Amino acid sequence: MIDLAIIGGGPGGYVAAERAGAKGLNVILFEKKELGGVCLNEGCIPAKTLLYSAKVYDYAKHGDKYGINVSDVTFDFGKMVARKDKVVKKLVAGVGAKMKAHKVTVVNGEAQIKGRSPKGIEITCNGETFLAANLLLCTGSEAFVPPIPGVQEAGDIIVTNREILSLKDRPKSLVVIGGGVIGMEFASFYNSLGAEVTVVEMLPEILGGLDAEISKMLRDMYTKKGIKFNLSCKVTEIKGNEVIYVDRNGTQASAKGDKILMSVGRRAVTKGFGLENLGVELDGNAIKVDNKMRTNIPNVFAAGDVTGFSMLAHTASREGEVVVNNLTGRPDIMRYNAIPGVVYTNPEVAGAGLTEEQAKKEGIEYKIAKLPMAYAGRFIAENEGGSGICKVLVGAEHGEVIGVHMLGNPCSEIIYGACMAIEQEMTLKEMEEVVFPHPTVSEIFKETIFAFH
């Protein structure tokens, strides 16, 4: 009997498999494509590899700011893509090595759930039948392409996060439908490479759900870099390489691009693997779970994008850990109060906990302090002419950290400290007693804490 069967080898599935295997469970992991899932193969890793190439190119172009004179700076798009592929291949192999090290059986194929009986949960794959005591569903999500008139007729002009990562040549112009995290990261990448980029966003501001002030600051920065933003605009039609949209006043306009990136969101994958044979309850298009990641069916769990709640790789990994901990005798629940969110533009955006907008909406009384990133000496040393901000929210009564939001490099590497402070409900006094290394950009966190005085 298999102790734990996992369908989906992304960050939720493979991390859960590794943790379970390390704790001595008999684990089988089904993956129909490559280990690592969307994140490793079609999302996080390949996108960030390309974005780093763009960042190096940006630094080279502006090396004179740092006393480094580089003449005739060019880029090789093909080499960027080849390096991306190499990085992905290496990391996929690394995940495979982890599975082997923890005695996880990996089956490459499309698993099908046949049902649940007193003997266990029956799964078939590649002509074999497997019985498992517990099942963890980590089938992930897929890019949502809305039924906009003309989408089908546009053919390969329309790309999602998957196809845009496989382009062989840099498009000279790009229209991005959706100014969320994925849209802004690819807008940033192609803007750095000199493409003409236009963003069409239905909401009043880009990066909906993140701190509104920081989102506006980032948009202002990229407006100066040449990206055209059309906010509060609804796409009504696509004619070949032309995106037709109307603004908040009902005025029609359009934007043309060699490619059109569709990045309006993702939806949970709940079809195609026999979920209906278990009777698992759905919440909309996603699997409904409790804070232990349990579905309504005993011994059946779900983690990651398929739950439709927090579609982030690190959330999926933690959710998988919660499942394994509870299965192995360690009581654990999933909390979402300190999930970090990062946008890998240049400069980066990072945040954790409540934003001002969320605190107001929930009626939570808070105090706020904010400082320019320039208060950190290391930031000035490494970001000539750069700007940014750090914002800290604390509870009005007890002074516990409830939210931290940053704009400026390298805030993606700093935000974990804020997550720990929020998770542990650290107060201003407790944070003031923590010694930060000097000189580092992370000191901006403590400087902002001190600004409450």
Phi, psi and omega per residue, in radians:
M1 nan 2.315 3.076
I2 -1.401 2.296 3.126
D3 -1.235 -0.767 -3.080
L4 -2.510 2.108 3.013
A5 -1.813 2.389 -3.112
I6 -2.188 2.223 3.061
I7 -1.835 1.957 -3.126
G8 1.989 2.040 -3.051
G9 -1.793 0.580 3.073
G10 -1.452 -2.870 -3.090
P11 -1.038 -0.502 3.064
G12 -1.316 -0.831 -3.072
G13 -1.227 -0.856 -3.045
Y14 -1.277 -0.545 3.089
V15 -1.201 -0.751 3.089
A16 -1.068 -0.717 3.131
A17 -1.088 -0.775 3.137
E18 -1.087 -0.824 -3.119
R19 -1.115 -0.742 -3.132
A20 -1.168 -0.733 3.108
G21 -1.093 -0.677 3.139
A22 -1.141 -0.446 -3.133
K23 -1.655 0.179 3.005
G24 1.578 0.138 3.106
L25 -1.368 2.642 3.043
N26 -1.490 1.907 -2.967
V27 -2.072 2.416 3.001
I28 -2.190 2.353 -3.086
L29 -2.112 2.133 3.122
F30 -1.765 2.259 3.089
E31 -2.480 2.145 -3.060
K32 -1.432 -0.324 3.118
K33 -2.044 -1.962 -3.136
E34 -1.978 2.560 3.029
L35 -1.009 2.518 -3.119
G36 1.886 -0.336 3.080
G37 1.129 -2.825 -3.138
V38 -1.050 -0.751 -3.077
C39 -0.950 -0.913 -3.052
L40 -1.364 -0.576 -3.032
N41 -1.745 -0.552 -3.022
E42 -2.341 0.242 -3.044
G43 -2.532 -1.870 -2.975
C44 -0.833 -1.057 -2.994
I45 -1.187 -0.920 3.133
P46 -1.084 -0.677 3.138
A47 -1.128 -0.747 -3.109
K48 -1.253 -0.515 3.066
T49 -1.121 -0.780 3.096
L50 -1.142 -0.718 -3.134
L51 -1.112 -0.591 3.104
Y52 -1.196 -0.662 3.066
S53 -1.038 -0.744 3.125
A54 -1.113 -0.651 3.133
K55 -1.155 -0.737 3.094
V56 -1.081 -0.711 3.103
Y57 -1.086 -0.744 3.085
D58 -1.038 -0.803 -3.133
Y59 -1.104 -0.699 3.137
A60 -1.115 -0.726 -3.137
K61 -1.101 -0.549 -3.075
H62 -1.973 0.475 -3.122
G63 -1.061 -0.467 -3.127
D64 -1.056 -0.427 3.104
K65 -1.103 -0.429 -3.094
Y66 -1.917 0.258 3.126
G67 1.400 0.286 3.130
I68 -1.968 2.012 -3.106
N69 -1.695 2.000 3.130
V70 -2.089 2.104 -3.111
S71 -1.728 2.619 3.049
D72 0.933 1.022 3.131
V73 -1.355 2.152 3.115
T74 -2.307 2.975 3.070
F75 -2.266 2.730 3.099
D76 -2.047 1.748 -3.062
F77 -1.045 -0.701 3.138
G78 -1.063 -0.705 3.124
K79 -1.214 -0.619 3.071
M80 -1.040 -0.821 -3.124
V81 -1.154 -0.696 3.133
A82 -1.121 -0.701 3.111
R83 -1.155 -0.690 3.081
K84 -0.994 -0.808 -3.135
D85 -1.109 -0.664 3.132
K86 -1.145 -0.749 3.131
V87 -1.083 -0.802 -3.135
V88 -1.071 -0.809 -3.130
K89 -1.034 -0.729 -3.129
K90 -1.136 -0.751 -3.095
L91 -1.275 -0.609 3.061
V92 -1.081 -0.736 3.091
A93 -1.094 -0.627 3.118
G94 -1.125 -0.707 3.089
V95 -1.111 -0.738 3.097
G96 -1.038 -0.695 3.120
A97 -1.130 -0.659 3.097
K98 -1.112 -0.729 3.135
M99 -1.081 -0.761 -3.139
K100 -1.126 -0.720 -3.112
A101 -1.104 -0.538 -3.110
H102 -1.845 0.344 3.018
K103 1.025 0.620 3.069
V104 -1.514 2.236 3.070
T105 -1.424 2.090 -3.140
V106 -1.824 2.182 3.109
V107 -2.001 2.056 3.135
N108 -1.569 1.873 -3.106
G109 2.934 3.039 -3.122
E110 -1.567 1.908 3.132
A111 -1.331 2.544 3.089
Q112 -2.267 2.178 3.104
I113 -1.417 2.179 -3.126
K114 -1.691 -0.441 3.121
G115 2.606 -3.097 -3.109
R116 -2.188 2.345 3.141
S117 -2.413 3.043 3.085
P118 -0.985 -0.410 3.140
K119 -1.354 -0.399 -3.100
G120 2.460 -2.940 3.137
I121 -1.679 2.158 -3.056
E122 -1.660 2.245 -3.137
I123 -2.302 2.403 3.055
T124 -2.021 2.609 3.098
C125 -2.847 2.301 3.113
N126 0.932 0.626 3.088
G127 1.463 -0.030 3.113
E128 -1.849 2.704 3.099
T129 -2.003 2.383 -3.108
F130 -2.216 2.487 3.071
L131 -2.012 2.258 -3.103
A132 -2.247 2.514 3.087
A133 -1.293 -0.580 -3.123
N134 -2.380 2.599 -3.134
L135 -2.275 2.268 3.070
L136 -2.004 2.109 -3.127
L137 -1.673 2.066 3.138
C138 -2.311 0.927 -3.017
T139 -1.439 -0.057 2.959
G140 1.304 -2.665 -3.087
S141 -2.464 2.981 3.099
E142 -2.374 2.723 3.133
A143 -1.100 2.361 3.120
F144 -1.610 2.152 3.082
V145 -1.943 1.865 -3.089
P146 -1.170 2.699 -3.103
P147 -1.358 1.055 3.109
I148 -1.333 2.310 3.113
P149 -0.937 2.251 3.104
G150 1.706 -0.123 -3.118
V151 -1.085 -0.869 -3.098
Q152 -1.104 -0.697 -3.096
E153 -1.198 -0.428 -3.110
A154 -1.238 -0.322 3.074
G155 1.081 -2.347 -3.047
D156 -1.396 0.090 2.971
I157 -1.169 -0.575 3.092
I158 -1.444 2.246 3.098
V159 -2.305 2.648 2.992
T160 -1.902 -2.993 3.118
N161 -1.011 -0.505 -3.115
R162 -1.242 -0.927 -3.041
E163 -1.229 -0.596 -3.076
I164 -1.187 -0.420 3.107
L165 -1.331 -0.225 -3.080
S166 -1.884 0.133 3.139
L167 -1.108 2.433 -3.137
K168 -1.563 -0.412 -3.135
D169 -2.274 2.606 3.118
R170 -1.290 2.168 3.051
P171 -1.180 2.498 3.128
K172 -1.301 -0.408 3.114
S173 -2.526 2.577 -3.080
L174 -2.484 2.260 2.999
V175 -1.836 2.192 -3.135
V176 -1.856 2.047 3.069
I177 -1.645 1.829 -3.090
G178 1.979 2.004 -3.103
G179 -1.747 0.611 3.074
G180 -1.413 -2.815 -3.061
V181 -1.084 -0.882 -3.122
I182 -1.080 -0.798 -3.136
G183 -1.045 -0.764 -3.100
M184 -1.251 -0.592 3.130
E185 -1.165 -0.743 3.105
F186 -1.280 -0.562 3.037
A187 -1.071 -0.735 3.111
S188 -1.098 -0.809 -3.099
F189 -1.045 -0.896 -3.066
Y190 -1.309 -0.463 3.021
N191 -1.130 -0.723 3.114
S192 -1.085 -0.564 -3.122
L193 -1.547 0.151 3.020
G194 1.571 0.136 3.113
A195 -1.327 2.677 3.034
E196 -1.461 2.053 -3.010
V197 -2.068 2.304 3.067
T198 -2.179 2.292 3.118
V199 -1.941 2.233 3.079
V200 -1.989 2.032 -3.050
E201 -2.203 2.344 -3.114
M202 -1.287 -0.553 -3.107
L203 -1.407 2.903 3.141
P204 -1.214 -0.258 -3.114
E205 -2.568 2.690 3.062
I206 -1.250 2.914 3.068
L207 0.912 0.891 3.115
G208 -0.961 2.386 -3.114
G209 1.703 -0.378 3.052
L210 -1.571 3.034 -3.134
D211 -0.993 2.169 -3.012
A212 -1.154 -0.673 -3.137
E213 -1.129 -0.749 -3.140
I214 -1.197 -0.678 3.106
S215 -1.035 -0.746 3.122
K216 -1.148 -0.699 3.122
M217 -1.068 -0.761 3.137
L218 -1.129 -0.736 3.131
R219 -1.077 -0.722 3.113
D220 -1.075 -0.698 3.112
M221 -1.080 -0.784 -3.099
Y222 -1.350 -0.388 2.996
T223 -1.123 -0.731 3.101
K224 -1.145 -0.482 3.124
K225 -1.439 -0.095 3.043
G226 1.952 -0.068 3.106
I227 -1.311 2.376 3.112
K228 -1.698 2.219 -3.122
F229 -1.954 2.303 3.060
N230 -2.123 1.721 -3.055
L231 -1.663 2.821 -3.104
S232 0.925 0.700 -3.099
C233 -2.117 2.356 -3.137
K234 -1.900 2.184 3.104
V235 -1.280 2.243 -3.109
T236 -1.929 -0.393 -3.079
E237 -2.884 2.695 3.023
I238 -2.189 2.165 3.108
K239 -2.029 1.679 -3.101
G240 1.123 -1.985 3.138
N241 -1.784 0.321 -3.110
E242 -1.987 2.246 3.105
V243 -1.743 2.081 3.125
I244 -1.696 2.295 -3.141
Y245 -2.535 2.836 3.067
V246 -2.095 2.497 -3.140
D247 -1.547 -3.039 -3.058
R248 -1.094 -0.374 3.140
N249 -1.638 0.040 -3.140
G250 1.468 0.140 3.120
T251 -1.387 2.294 -3.119
Q252 -1.518 2.444 3.088
A253 -2.587 3.104 -3.127
S254 -2.651 2.841 3.079
A255 -2.484 2.436 -3.127
K256 -1.941 2.583 3.091
G257 -2.663 2.625 3.032
D258 -1.055 -0.599 3.065
K259 -2.316 2.654 3.081
I260 -2.142 2.015 -3.131
L261 -1.575 2.119 3.097
M262 -1.641 1.885 -3.111
S263 -2.389 1.073 -3.090
V264 -1.761 0.156 3.098
G265 2.306 3.077 -3.124
R266 -2.281 2.754 3.116
R267 -2.303 2.601 -3.087
A268 -1.121 2.509 3.075
V269 -1.641 1.860 -3.116
T270 -2.138 0.101 -3.120
K271 -2.093 2.692 3.034
G272 1.725 -0.001 -3.137
F273 -2.337 0.315 3.015
G274 1.435 0.399 -3.136
L275 -1.021 -0.595 -3.114
E276 -1.091 -0.327 -3.140
N277 -1.370 -0.114 3.112
L278 -1.832 -0.395 -3.078
G279 1.357 0.489 3.126
V280 -1.181 2.347 -3.119
E281 -1.353 2.387 3.112
L282 -1.844 2.648 2.995
D283 -2.002 1.661 -2.993
G284 1.252 -2.085 3.136
N285 -1.796 0.141 -3.057
A286 -2.083 2.845 3.133
I287 -1.389 2.264 -3.132
K288 -1.451 2.273 -3.134
V289 -2.365 2.858 3.021
D290 -1.720 -2.942 -3.061
N291 -1.341 0.018 2.993
K292 -1.899 0.198 3.122
M293 1.150 0.442 3.100
R294 -1.521 2.413 3.000
T295 -1.494 -3.050 3.093
N296 -1.325 -0.152 3.129
I297 -1.755 2.182 -3.134
P298 -0.937 2.418 3.078
N299 1.192 0.225 3.068
V300 -2.056 2.170 -3.068
F301 -2.152 2.887 3.067
A302 -2.511 2.544 3.131
A303 -2.591 2.646 3.079
G304 1.572 -2.755 -3.033
D305 -1.011 -0.458 -3.084
V306 -1.132 -0.307 3.083
T307 -1.470 -0.209 3.031
G308 1.226 0.206 -3.038
F309 -1.719 -1.186 -3.132
S310 -2.091 1.628 -3.020
M311 -1.452 1.233 3.123
L312 -2.331 2.516 -3.077
A313 -1.042 -0.753 -3.100
H314 -1.221 -0.510 3.032
T315 -1.126 -0.784 -3.139
A316 -1.022 -0.761 -3.130
S317 -1.074 -0.788 -3.141
R318 -1.149 -0.690 3.105
E319 -1.083 -0.692 3.079
G320 -1.093 -0.678 3.099
E321 -1.112 -0.679 3.119
V322 -1.040 -0.763 3.115
V323 -1.038 -0.875 -3.087
V324 -1.138 -0.718 3.130
N325 -1.032 -0.787 3.142
N326 -1.188 -0.584 3.111
L327 -1.223 -0.436 -3.053
T328 -1.902 0.386 2.994
G329 1.549 0.172 3.090
R330 -1.944 1.802 -3.131
P331 -1.003 2.286 -3.060
D332 -2.686 2.570 3.055
I333 -2.298 2.735 3.132
M334 -1.587 2.228 3.077
R335 -2.061 2.500 -3.086
Y336 -2.050 0.262 -3.068
N337 -1.359 -0.252 -3.087
A338 -2.353 0.651 3.092
I339 -1.375 2.114 -3.134
P340 -1.349 2.510 3.023
G341 -2.118 2.340 -3.082
V342 -2.299 2.438 3.018
V343 -2.053 2.075 -2.993
Y344 -1.595 0.801 3.009
T345 -1.370 -3.037 3.074
N346 -2.253 1.666 0.278
P347 -1.458 2.875 -3.128
E348 -1.396 2.748 3.009
V349 -2.130 2.428 3.078
A350 -2.567 2.545 3.124
G351 -2.744 2.731 3.076
A352 -2.614 2.601 3.128
G353 1.385 -2.799 -3.062
L354 -1.353 2.473 2.933
T355 -1.551 2.946 3.069
E356 -1.020 -0.750 -3.105
E357 -1.070 -0.718 3.132
Q358 -1.203 -0.724 3.140
A359 -1.065 -0.757 3.115
K360 -1.119 -0.750 -3.120
K361 -1.106 -0.638 -3.115
E362 -1.538 -0.008 3.114
G363 1.245 0.471 -3.139
I364 -1.581 2.175 3.111
E365 -1.366 2.321 -3.058
Y366 -2.543 2.868 2.972
K367 -2.074 2.654 -3.099
I368 -2.362 2.495 3.011
A369 -2.328 2.540 3.103
K370 -2.563 2.563 -3.132
L371 -2.425 2.608 2.996
P372 -1.128 2.551 3.101
M373 -1.054 -0.347 -3.134
A374 -1.116 -0.197 3.070
Y375 -1.216 -0.261 3.073
A376 -1.674 2.085 -3.091
G377 -1.026 -0.657 -3.136
R378 -1.108 -0.620 3.123
F379 -1.106 -0.775 3.112
I380 -1.081 -0.737 -3.100
A381 -1.105 -0.562 -3.001
E382 -1.921 -0.050 -3.107
N383 -2.325 1.242 -3.123
E384 -1.032 2.093 3.136
G385 1.325 0.054 -3.103
G386 -1.408 2.796 3.103
S387 -2.425 2.883 -3.127
G388 3.085 -3.062 -3.055
I389 -2.691 2.656 2.996
C390 -2.197 2.237 3.135
K391 -2.125 2.331 3.113
V392 -2.187 2.255 3.059
L393 -1.909 2.355 3.066
V394 -2.244 2.697 3.088
G395 -1.118 2.425 -3.055
A396 -1.143 -0.578 -3.049
E397 -1.465 -0.876 -3.031
H398 -1.831 -0.209 3.121
G399 1.316 0.386 3.109
E400 -1.414 2.535 -3.134
V401 -1.208 2.183 3.141
I402 -2.120 -0.158 3.117
G403 -2.931 2.451 3.076
V404 -2.427 2.301 -3.091
H405 -2.433 2.355 -3.015
M406 -2.354 2.633 2.970
L407 -2.335 2.086 -3.139
G408 2.456 2.520 3.140
N409 -1.327 2.529 -0.126
P410 -1.827 1.235 -3.010
C411 -1.099 -0.346 3.082
S412 -1.094 -0.486 -3.126
E413 -1.583 -0.052 -3.081
I414 -1.851 -0.524 -2.919
I415 -1.099 -0.376 3.141
Y416 -1.047 -0.569 3.108
G417 -1.091 -0.680 3.091
A418 -1.159 -0.668 3.114
C419 -1.051 -0.746 3.134
M420 -1.130 -0.728 -3.138
A421 -1.103 -0.754 3.137
I422 -1.176 -0.785 -3.113
E423 -1.058 -0.689 -3.106
Q424 -1.580 0.061 -3.137
E425 0.916 0.778 -3.139
M426 -1.209 2.445 -3.137
T427 -1.614 2.987 3.101
L428 -0.994 -0.761 -3.134
K429 -1.064 -0.776 -3.132
E430 -1.161 -0.655 3.120
M431 -1.179 -0.629 3.142
E432 -1.124 -0.408 -3.113
E433 -1.526 -0.087 3.101
V434 -1.463 2.302 3.137
V435 -1.586 2.120 3.098
F436 -1.707 2.551 3.107
P437 -1.225 2.554 3.135
H438 -2.216 2.407 -0.069
P439 -1.590 2.233 3.044
T440 -2.435 2.739 3.071
V441 -1.206 -0.454 -3.128
S442 -1.073 -0.367 3.121
E443 -1.053 -0.338 3.139
I444 -1.061 -0.512 3.117
F445 -1.092 -0.852 -3.120
K446 -1.233 -0.642 3.103
E447 -1.071 -0.677 3.131
T448 -1.218 -0.635 3.052
I449 -1.033 -0.774 -3.117
F450 -1.146 -0.456 -3.104
A451 -1.177 -0.163 3.077
F452 -1.223 -0.335 -3.120
H453 -1.317 nan nan
